[in-house]
């Protein structure tokens, strides 16, 4: 199942809980992570602001990106203005549409408010875990 993971879920995974379970589903191969260069840049820009105790997860993530494990990557998918209140969120939708992802996993109110863009559903980590079991 192809998914795009919003930065808030990705970064929250370092603190455990449902976001961590989402990342574990990617690690195990149950989810295929769809990424673009703008998303990857945002992940690392935000991660640089933290000093995580759990360096193991950070190294594992770096390794997964390097090996392109269960990962699809596109440099710059074409963005439109789907989210006028927060244009920075458009990169997640552009990536999902480019890869025909089924879901965007997000806690962001601007994205969640949309609910769906074309065939792409926008769900919380909790909803995603119910879907994948």
GROMACS elastic network, one bead per residue, 0.5 to 0.9 nm:
[ bonds ]
;  ai    aj funct       b0    kb
    1    30     6  0.68694   500
    1    31     6  0.51066   500
    1    32     6  0.58303   500
    1    33     6  0.86188   500
    1   101     6  0.74520   500
    1   102     6  0.68777   500
    1   103     6  0.83843   500
    1   132     6  0.88892   500
    2    31     6  0.60009   500
    2    33     6  0.60990   500
    2    34     6  0.65331   500
    2    71     6  0.89523   500
    2    72     6  0.87617   500
    2    96     6  0.82660   500
    2    99     6  0.77542   500
    2   100     6  0.75078   500
    2   102     6  0.57458   500
    2   103     6  0.68958   500
    2   104     6  0.89428   500
    3    31     6  0.66718   500
    3    32     6  0.60889   500
    3    33     6  0.53336   500
    3    34     6  0.58159   500
    3    35     6  0.89450   500
    3    96     6  0.70532   500
    3    99     6  0.89084   500
    3   100     6  0.89223   500
    3   101     6  0.52554   500
    3   102     6  0.60574   500
    3   104     6  0.56265   500
    3   105     6  0.70561   500
    4    32     6  0.84645   500
    4    33     6  0.58773   500
    4    34     6  0.51455   500
    4    35     6  0.67538   500
    4    92     6  0.65827   500
    4    93     6  0.82639   500
    4    95     6  0.72396   500
    4    96     6  0.60156   500
    4   101     6  0.70368   500
    4   102     6  0.85440   500
    4   103     6  0.64089   500
    4   105     6  0.61999   500
    4   106     6  0.86375   500
    5     8     6  0.82536   500
    5     9     6  0.64708   500
    5    10     6  0.63804   500
    5    22     6  0.87773   500
    5    23     6  0.88984   500
    5    33     6  0.72388   500
    5    34     6  0.78381   500
    5    35     6  0.83621   500
    5    92     6  0.78412   500
    5   103     6  0.84943   500
    5   104     6  0.58538   500
    5   106     6  0.64913   500
    6     9     6  0.55616   500
    6    10     6  0.63187   500
    6    11     6  0.88029   500
    6    39     6  0.81062   500
    6    43     6  0.87007   500
    6    89     6  0.85124   500
    6    92     6  0.68447   500
    6   104     6  0.70187   500
    6   105     6  0.59675   500
    6   106     6  0.50555   500
    6   107     6  0.76657   500
    6   108     6  0.78987   500
    7    11     6  0.59642   500
    7    12     6  0.82519   500
    7    39     6  0.76366   500
    7    40     6  0.89429   500
    7    42     6  0.70630   500
    7    43     6  0.57323   500
    7    46     6  0.79676   500
    7   106     6  0.78359   500
    8    11     6  0.54184   500
    8    12     6  0.59628   500
    8    13     6  0.86320   500
    8    19     6  0.88474   500
    8    43     6  0.88378   500
    8   106     6  0.68316   500
    8   107     6  0.65427   500
    8   108     6  0.72543   500
    9    12     6  0.50224   500
    9    13     6  0.62075   500
    9    18     6  0.87329   500
    9    19     6  0.53569   500
    9    20     6  0.82391   500
    9    22     6  0.83462   500
    9    23     6  0.88281   500
    9   105     6  0.72390   500
    9   106     6  0.60461   500
    9   107     6  0.66846   500
    9   108     6  0.89508   500
    9   124     6  0.87081   500
    9   125     6  0.73665   500
   10    13     6  0.53961   500
   10    14     6  0.77424   500
   10    19     6  0.67705   500
   10    20     6  0.79668   500
   10    22     6  0.86014   500
   10    23     6  0.73845   500
   10    43     6  0.74094   500
   11    14     6  0.59048   500
   11    15     6  0.79431   500
   11    19     6  0.82509   500
   11    43     6  0.74246   500
   11    46     6  0.76277   500
   11    47     6  0.67750   500
   12    15     6  0.54660   500
   12    16     6  0.70184   500
   12    17     6  0.82091   500
   12    18     6  0.87351   500
   12    19     6  0.58810   500
   12    20     6  0.72497   500
   13    16     6  0.51798   500
   13    17     6  0.70008   500
   13    18     6  0.74657   500
   13    21     6  0.75867   500
   13    22     6  0.78005   500
   13    23     6  0.68053   500
   14    17     6  0.88506   500
   14    19     6  0.81670   500
   14    20     6  0.66785   500
   14    52     6  0.74938   500
   14    53     6  0.89352   500
   14    54     6  0.72272   500
   14    57     6  0.72020   500
   14    58     6  0.82353   500
   15    19     6  0.82045   500
   15    20     6  0.73326   500
   15    52     6  0.89593   500
   15    54     6  0.88691   500
   16    19     6  0.65161   500
   16    21     6  0.75365   500
   17    20     6  0.54878   500
   17    21     6  0.65619   500
   18    22     6  0.63278   500
   18    23     6  0.88280   500
   18   125     6  0.59840   500
   18   126     6  0.64212   500
   18   129     6  0.77121   500
   19    22     6  0.50719   500
   19    23     6  0.65273   500
   19    24     6  0.87244   500
   19   125     6  0.59358   500
   19   126     6  0.83239   500
   20    23     6  0.50983   500
   20    24     6  0.61460   500
   20    25     6  0.86492   500
   21    25     6  0.62206   500
   21    26     6  0.87513   500
   21   125     6  0.84443   500
   21   129     6  0.78014   500
   22    25     6  0.51044   500
   22    26     6  0.65807   500
   22    27     6  0.88236   500
   22    31     6  0.83614   500
   22   105     6  0.87993   500
   22   125     6  0.67101   500
   22   126     6  0.89959   500
   22   128     6  0.77825   500
   22   129     6  0.70581   500
   23    26     6  0.50296   500
   23    27     6  0.62338   500
   23    28     6  0.86697   500
   23    31     6  0.86162   500
   24    28     6  0.60874   500
   24    29     6  0.85769   500
   24    30     6  0.87044   500
   25    28     6  0.51491   500
   25    29     6  0.62764   500
   25    30     6  0.51686   500
   25    31     6  0.57588   500
   25    32     6  0.88554   500
   25   129     6  0.89320   500
   25   132     6  0.85897   500
   26    29     6  0.51780   500
   26    30     6  0.57784   500
   26    32     6  0.61108   500
   26    33     6  0.66918   500
   26    69     6  0.86641   500
   26    70     6  0.69200   500
   26    71     6  0.87251   500
   27    30     6  0.77098   500
   27    31     6  0.78798   500
   27    32     6  0.89556   500
   27    61     6  0.88434   500
   27    64     6  0.78627   500
   27    69     6  0.77673   500
   27    70     6  0.76216   500
   28    31     6  0.76879   500
   28    70     6  0.87236   500
   29    32     6  0.66451   500
   29    69     6  0.82156   500
   29    70     6  0.60649   500
   30    70     6  0.86735   500
   30   132     6  0.78425   500
   31    70     6  0.71791   500
   31    71     6  0.88834   500
   31   132     6  0.86913   500
   32    69     6  0.83935   500
   32    71     6  0.55073   500
   32    72     6  0.72271   500
   32   101     6  0.88930   500
   33    69     6  0.86880   500
   33    70     6  0.62226   500
   33    72     6  0.62540   500
   33    73     6  0.85148   500
   33   101     6  0.89195   500
   34    70     6  0.87003   500
   34    71     6  0.59123   500
   34    73     6  0.61108   500
   34    74     6  0.81862   500
   34    95     6  0.67973   500
   34    96     6  0.69339   500
   34    99     6  0.68440   500
   34   101     6  0.73434   500
   35    38     6  0.83293   500
   35    39     6  0.62546   500
   35    40     6  0.66535   500
   35    71     6  0.72661   500
   35    72     6  0.60759   500
   35    74     6  0.64959   500
   35    75     6  0.82764   500
   35    92     6  0.84016   500
   35    95     6  0.65248   500
   35    96     6  0.84535   500
   35    99     6  0.89725   500
   36    39     6  0.52761   500
   36    40     6  0.61884   500
   36    41     6  0.85916   500
   36    72     6  0.83694   500
   36    73     6  0.55282   500
   36    75     6  0.51486   500
   36    76     6  0.60990   500
   36    77     6  0.70734   500
   36    91     6  0.79166   500
   36    92     6  0.83392   500
   36    94     6  0.88560   500
   36    95     6  0.61746   500
   37    40     6  0.50850   500
   37    41     6  0.60495   500
   37    42     6  0.85840   500
   37    73     6  0.77592   500
   37    74     6  0.68601   500
   37    76     6  0.62017   500
   37    77     6  0.88323   500
   38    41     6  0.51521   500
   38    42     6  0.62577   500
   38    43     6  0.87331   500
   38    75     6  0.76865   500
   38    76     6  0.71084   500
   38    91     6  0.67143   500
   38    92     6  0.88125   500
   39    42     6  0.51041   500
   39    43     6  0.62043   500
   39    44     6  0.87833   500
   39    91     6  0.67175   500
   39    92     6  0.70279   500
   39    95     6  0.85217   500
   40    43     6  0.50610   500
   40    44     6  0.63896   500
   40    45     6  0.85527   500
   41    44     6  0.53319   500
   41    45     6  0.59790   500
   41    46     6  0.85926   500
   42    46     6  0.60894   500
   42    47     6  0.83883   500
   43    46     6  0.54778   500
   43    47     6  0.60866   500
   43    48     6  0.87014   500
   44    48     6  0.60127   500
   44    49     6  0.88491   500
   45    48     6  0.54541   500
   45    49     6  0.71983   500
   46    49     6  0.55271   500
   46    50     6  0.75246   500
   47    50     6  0.55920   500
   47    51     6  0.82410   500
   47    52     6  0.87729   500
   48    51     6  0.76468   500
   51    54     6  0.88871   500
   51    55     6  0.89039   500
   52    55     6  0.62468   500
   52    58     6  0.83144   500
   53    56     6  0.86949   500
   54    57     6  0.59465   500
   54    58     6  0.71726   500
   55    58     6  0.51104   500
   55    59     6  0.62416   500
   55    60     6  0.85742   500
   56    59     6  0.52071   500
   56    60     6  0.60992   500
   56    61     6  0.85928   500
   57    61     6  0.60770   500
   57    62     6  0.85615   500
   58    61     6  0.51232   500
   58    62     6  0.62252   500
   58    63     6  0.86341   500
   59    62     6  0.50397   500
   59    63     6  0.61454   500
   59    64     6  0.85956   500
   60    63     6  0.50521   500
   60    64     6  0.61480   500
   60    65     6  0.86618   500
   61    64     6  0.50042   500
   61    65     6  0.61964   500
   61    66     6  0.85134   500
   62    65     6  0.51800   500
   62    66     6  0.60865   500
   62    67     6  0.85962   500
   63    67     6  0.60288   500
   63    68     6  0.82036   500
   63    69     6  0.84563   500
   64    67     6  0.52310   500
   64    68     6  0.57037   500
   64    69     6  0.51809   500
   64    70     6  0.81497   500
   64    71     6  0.82607   500
   65    69     6  0.66655   500
   65    71     6  0.75290   500
   66    69     6  0.78979   500
   67    70     6  0.89495   500
   67    71     6  0.87380   500
   68    71     6  0.50793   500
   68    72     6  0.73422   500
   68    73     6  0.82609   500
   69    72     6  0.86378   500
   72    99     6  0.77753   500
   73    95     6  0.88497   500
   73    99     6  0.87847   500
   74    77     6  0.65399   500
   74    95     6  0.76734   500
   74    98     6  0.82668   500
   74    99     6  0.84948   500
   76    79     6  0.84331   500
   76    91     6  0.87403   500
   76    94     6  0.87157   500
   76    95     6  0.82100   500
   77    91     6  0.77633   500
   77    94     6  0.57046   500
   77    95     6  0.58711   500
   77    97     6  0.85861   500
   77    98     6  0.63066   500
   78    91     6  0.83611   500
   78    94     6  0.59673   500
   78    95     6  0.81278   500
   78    98     6  0.79516   500
   79    82     6  0.83705   500
   79    90     6  0.61433   500
   79    91     6  0.62398   500
   79    92     6  0.89708   500
   79    93     6  0.77351   500
   79    94     6  0.51242   500
   79    95     6  0.83599   500
   80    83     6  0.84460   500
   80    87     6  0.88995   500
   80    90     6  0.66753   500
   80    91     6  0.86165   500
   80    93     6  0.86718   500
   80    94     6  0.73262   500
   81    84     6  0.59612   500
   81    87     6  0.66117   500
   81    90     6  0.64824   500
   82    87     6  0.76971   500
   82    89     6  0.84156   500
   82    90     6  0.61574   500
   82    93     6  0.78321   500
   82   114     6  0.88782   500
   82   117     6  0.83813   500
   83    86     6  0.55894   500
   83    87     6  0.54286   500
   83    88     6  0.80902   500
   83    89     6  0.64951   500
   83    90     6  0.60460   500
   83   110     6  0.69480   500
   83   111     6  0.73071   500
   83   114     6  0.83264   500
   84    87     6  0.55457   500
   84    90     6  0.87055   500
   84   110     6  0.89209   500
   85   110     6  0.70541   500
   86    89     6  0.58721   500
   86    90     6  0.78236   500
   86   110     6  0.68192   500
   86   111     6  0.87970   500
   87    90     6  0.54772   500
   87    91     6  0.81696   500
   88    91     6  0.64138   500
   88    92     6  0.84585   500
   89    92     6  0.57774   500
   89    93     6  0.71898   500
   89   108     6  0.87354   500
   89   110     6  0.78382   500
   89   111     6  0.70431   500
   90    93     6  0.52579   500
   90    94     6  0.61315   500
   90    95     6  0.86279   500
   90   111     6  0.88456   500
   91    94     6  0.50795   500
   91    95     6  0.61584   500
   91    96     6  0.86157   500
   92    95     6  0.52484   500
   92    96     6  0.62109   500
   92    97     6  0.86980   500
   92   104     6  0.72854   500
   93    96     6  0.50489   500
   93    97     6  0.61145   500
   93    98     6  0.84888   500
   93   104     6  0.75494   500
   93   111     6  0.87720   500
   93   117     6  0.76378   500
   93   120     6  0.81959   500
   94    97     6  0.52833   500
   94    98     6  0.60708   500
   94    99     6  0.86986   500
   95    98     6  0.51221   500
   95    99     6  0.62730   500
   95   100     6  0.83474   500
   95   101     6  0.80734   500
   96    99     6  0.54153   500
   96   100     6  0.57663   500
   96   102     6  0.74583   500
   96   103     6  0.73276   500
   96   104     6  0.69285   500
   96   120     6  0.69997   500
   97   101     6  0.63534   500
   97   102     6  0.87811   500
   97   117     6  0.85272   500
   97   118     6  0.82860   500
   97   119     6  0.83954   500
   97   120     6  0.72297   500
   98   101     6  0.77790   500
   99   102     6  0.89713   500
  100   119     6  0.81064   500
  100   120     6  0.76387   500
  101   104     6  0.76330   500
  101   119     6  0.83748   500
  101   120     6  0.64161   500
  101   121     6  0.88592   500
  102   119     6  0.68027   500
  102   121     6  0.63025   500
  102   122     6  0.87222   500
  103   116     6  0.87738   500
  103   119     6  0.85956   500
  103   120     6  0.52867   500
  103   122     6  0.56521   500
  103   123     6  0.68589   500
  103   128     6  0.82843   500
  104   111     6  0.86691   500
  104   120     6  0.70023   500
  104   121     6  0.63055   500
  104   123     6  0.62432   500
  104   124     6  0.83819   500
  105   112     6  0.89087   500
  105   121     6  0.85436   500
  105   122     6  0.59890   500
  105   123     6  0.50961   500
  105   124     6  0.54712   500
  105   125     6  0.59621   500
  105   127     6  0.86755   500
  105   128     6  0.70348   500
  106   109     6  0.83160   500
  106   111     6  0.71151   500
  106   112     6  0.68498   500
  106   122     6  0.68473   500
  106   123     6  0.60832   500
  106   124     6  0.51937   500
  106   125     6  0.67371   500
  107   110     6  0.89031   500
  107   111     6  0.78893   500
  107   112     6  0.68291   500
  107   123     6  0.78627   500
  107   124     6  0.56041   500
  107   125     6  0.74531   500
  108   111     6  0.55359   500
  108   112     6  0.59800   500
  108   113     6  0.84337   500
  108   124     6  0.87046   500
  109   113     6  0.57769   500
  109   114     6  0.86907   500
  110   113     6  0.53563   500
  110   114     6  0.69335   500
  111   114     6  0.54277   500
  111   115     6  0.70515   500
  111   116     6  0.86851   500
  111   122     6  0.68295   500
  111   123     6  0.88660   500
  112   115     6  0.52805   500
  112   116     6  0.82619   500
  112   122     6  0.58348   500
  112   123     6  0.66320   500
  112   124     6  0.76402   500
  113   116     6  0.86205   500
  113   122     6  0.85645   500
  114   117     6  0.70707   500
  114   121     6  0.88235   500
  114   122     6  0.73395   500
  115   120     6  0.86253   500
  115   121     6  0.60233   500
  115   122     6  0.50646   500
  115   123     6  0.71878   500
  116   119     6  0.68899   500
  116   120     6  0.55356   500
  116   122     6  0.55397   500
  116   123     6  0.87277   500
  117   120     6  0.52394   500
  117   121     6  0.65905   500
  117   122     6  0.78792   500
  118   121     6  0.80053   500
  123   126     6  0.79437   500
  123   127     6  0.58060   500
  123   128     6  0.62674   500
  124   127     6  0.51567   500
  124   128     6  0.62242   500
  124   129     6  0.86640   500
  125   128     6  0.50416   500
  125   129     6  0.61679   500
  125   130     6  0.87096   500
  126   129     6  0.52422   500
  126   130     6  0.64618   500
  126   131     6  0.88359   500
  127   130     6  0.51688   500
  127   131     6  0.63650   500
  127   132     6  0.89155   500
  128   132     6  0.62645   500
  128   133     6  0.82614   500
  129   132     6  0.52671   500
  129   133     6  0.55822   500
  130   133     6  0.51083   500
